[in-house]
Amino acid sequence: MPEPDRLPAADLPPGTVRRSGDWAVGNRGDDKYFAVSRRCRHQLADLSEGSIDADGCLVCPWHQSRYDVRTGEMVEGPTGFLAYHGPTPIYSQLVQAFGRIARLRVRRAARIGDDVVLE
């Protein structure tokens, strides 16, 4: 059985997201760690470059789609497409509907000693 993926907990202060292989690993605060697949369901942006909002959702760095990191579901669609940033109400709703079906993969992440371990 392969060793679980590990990151130093010091590299994941509250509110940060880091890359670990195919996973975006983050700390929502109070040692609430998460790991989700790295590619946004909208245009495949690298979610390990995203941010965590006040609700604990992972926010895509390109068009601000928001993901519930507990379920992998897109809870808010994008605010643009390609290089455009702005209102796209119908398009955003279609992408969000797709993101509810094609959720991010979710992996358990927990602090063990000085490391955050993906199980």
Helices and strands as residue ranges (DSSP letters): E 5-8, G 9-11, E 17-20, E 23-27, E 33-37, G 47-49, E 51-52, E 58-59, E 66-67, E 74-76, E 80-81, E 84-85, H 89-101, E 106-107, E 109-112, E 115-118
